[in-house]
Amino acid sequence: MSDEEQAPPGRSFWSGTISIGLVNVPVKLYTMIRDQSYSFHFLRKKDGCPLRYQRVCTYDNEVVEWAEVSRGYEVQKGEFVTFTKEELDAIRPESDRRIKVDKFVQVLGVDPLYFQSSYILGPDKSGDAYGLLYSALEKKGMAGVGRYTMRTKEYPVLIHTYRGALILTTLRYPNEVIDPGSVKDIKELKQPGKKELDLAFKILDNLTGDFDITEYKDTYRENVEKLIKQKLKGETIKIEKPEKKEEVKELMVALEETLQQMKKG
């Protein structure tokens, strides 16, 4: 891993307590996930002038100042229920300094599809209590489930262990995850034949291995870095055409040819 990836997190952005009954463990939250993607600005071609977005009324094309902006929810096409900032602020959950744990569950019993964002929980002058909670969860293979308010939104959260630390992972609500079974094409899938399934099993057996995320590289980011360096040096950029797409083969033929390639390898 690069030095950039190994760099420690910055300053904590929140401090409070993990609340378990009458037990309170003071903690701090640190950013855990770094977005390494590149962000591009829109510029005017002729002079490189940065562009900005404006709030333009769709009725008369006039630019609207922030003081004149209200918030609205579209109940049907072109019809809105409007709210003031004060009305919405009044119904937001109160932000307190507690991560309230309701219960403990087996870590493997939580569907990862509900995982949203993860943060490092660090001890805030609570080394003994923090260490005790970490050890108990780690040895039992369990995690705490509770609630936490961040930026005026309350999240279900999971407190679990990872590489010697407690981690807080925000979870999605049930209505935010779509049931795959509701997709028509999935409902109508036919069961595969025994011959196809046997070939698929052989391919799986040949490709079985241990999971290692370091085997995967962000090639697009690496290519952007290379392109930026070339641009800064004033080099001419050569555009390479993508290779032709492979033909789509009949399933049995594709399975058999895949196995033959594996034997040659």
N, C-alpha and C positions, 0 to 999 in steps of 0.2 A: 504494500500500500504506500501511497505517496505521503510526503510530509504534510501536505495540505489535508489529506484525509485523516491523518493521525493527530492533527491539531486539537487541543482541548477546547471545550465549549467556552463561550464568552461568559460574561457576568450573568448571574441568575436574574430572571425577569419576574419572579413571584416568590413570596415566602408565606408560609402558613403552617398548618398542622394536619397530619393524618389523624383523624378522629375515629377511634375504635372503642365504643362504649365510653368508659371514663378515662381511657388511655389516650393520651395525645403525644404524637411524635412530631416535633418541629422539623420542617423540611424546607428546602429551596428547590425551585424548578429551573432546569437548564434546557436550552434547545438541544435536541438530539439529532434531528434530521436536517441536513444541509442540502438545499436545492442547488445542484451543480450545472443546471442548464443555462444556456446563454439567453440573454434578453436583448432583442434588437429594437432600436428606435426607428420610427418612420421619419425620413428626411426628404426635402425637396430635391429632385434630381439635379437641377441646374446649379445649385450652390451649396447643397448639404445642410440647408437650414432645418433644424428640428421642427416637427409639426406637433400641435397640441389639439386635444379634443375639446369641443365646446358643447354646452347643452342647448340644442336648437329645437324650437317648437315645431312639431310636424304640421301645425295648421297654417302658420304664417311665416315660417323659416326665420323667426327672430331669435337672437341669442338671449337666453334666460339666465339672470343672475341667481346665485345661491339663495339669496334672501327671498326670492319669489318661488322657490321650489318646495313642493309638498310631496308626500308619499302616497301612493295609491296602489290598490290591489285590483287587478282586472277580473271581475266576476263573470263577464261575458264580453265578446268582441266589442271593443270601443266603450265599454261601460266600467267605470272604476268606483270603488269605495275609497275615499281619501281620508288620510290621517295626518295629524300634526306630529311633530317630533316629540312633544310633551306627552301626547296620548300613548305613543309607542313606548316611551321611556318608563311610563307608569306601570306597564304590565311586564316589563322585563324582570327576570329573576334577580334577586339581590346578590351581589358579589360579596362573599365573605371569605374568611381566611381558613376555611376548613375543607378537607377532602374527607367526606363522610363515608366510612366503610359500612355497608349493610350486611355483608355476608362473605364467606370464603368458599371458593370453588376450586375444583381441579383445573389446572391450567389447560390441559389437553381437552377439557370439556367445553371450552369457549371457541365457537366457530370464528376462524380468522377473517371471514368476510365482514364481520362487524368492526374489525380494527380500523381506526382512522389515522390518528397521529400519535407519535410516542415522544415522551420527554424524560430526561434524567431527573430522578428525585435524589437530591443530596441532603446529608444531615445538616441541620442548622443548630449547632451546639447541642446535638442530641445523639452523640456517638453510640452510647450504650443502648438506648431505646431503638435507634435505627438499626444497629447491628443485630439486636435480638429479633426484630421483625423480619429482617432479611434472612437470618438463619432459619427461623421457623418456617417461612414460606418456601425457602430453597429445599430444606430437608423433607418437607411434606409434599412438595410439588404442587403447591397451591397458590392462589392469587386472591387478592381482595377485590370485591366488586362494590362500587359505590357511586357517589355523585360529586361533581366538581364544576364550579362556574368559572368560565373563562370568557372575557370580553362580552359580558352580559348574556351569554348562552350557557345553559346548564347541560352538561354531558354526563352520560353514564361512563364510568371509567373502570379500568382494570389496573390494579397495582400488582406487579409481578417482578421476578428477579431476572437479571441478565448481566453476565460478566462481572459479578461482584457488587452490583448496584441494584437499587430499587428503581423500577421504571413505571411511569404513569402513561397508560395508553388510553386515549379517548375512544369511545365506541359510537358507532352509528345506531340510531333508533331503528326498531323493526320495520317501520314504514318507509325507511330510506333504502332498504335492500329489496330488490325485485326478485320474486320467486321465478327461477328459470323455467319451472314447469308451466308457467303461463304463456310461454312462447309456443305458438301453434306448431311450427316445424319440429320442435322438440317433442311435443305430445305425439306427433305422428311417426316418430322414428320406429323402424322395424328392427327386430332382433337379428344380429348377424348370424351367418351360418357357421357350422363347426369348423369347416376348412379355413375360412377367413380368420376365425378366432384363434385357431392353432398357430397360424402364421403370425398373427399379431402378438401372441404370447412369446414366440421365439424372438421377435424383434425387441420386445420389452426385456427379455432375459439378456440379450446381447448388449443392450444399452443401459443396463442397471448399474448404478454406482452411488457414491456418496455425494451429498449436496455440498457444494463449495461455491459460494457467491463470488469469490475472487476470480473465478474462471471467466466471468463475464465482464466485458469492458464497454464503456459508453463510447462506441466508435464514432457516433455523430459529434459528440463533444470534442473528441480528439481531432477529428477532421476540421471542425470549426477553429480550434486552436492553431492548427497547421495553416489554415487559410488566412487567419489574422496575421500570423508571422510573415507569410508570403506577401500580403498586402502592404505591411509596414516596410518591407524591404523593397517594395516597388516591383516585385516579380510579376511576370505575365502568368495569368491563371489559365491553365488548359482544362477545358470542360470535357470530361469523358462521358460518352453515352453509356447508359446502363445496358447490361447484357440482355439478350432476348429472354423472354419468359419461357420456362420449361413447359412442354406440352402436358396437359392433364391426361393421365393414363387411367385405364380401367383398374378398379381397386385390386383385383387378384393379381394382375400383371405388376402393379406397383409394389405390392407386398413381396412377391417372389423376387423381383429385381433388387429390392432393398436388401433382402436376405443374401442374395448372391454377392452384392457389393460388400457386405459385412464379412463374408467368408474370404473375399480377396484381400480385405484390409487386414 
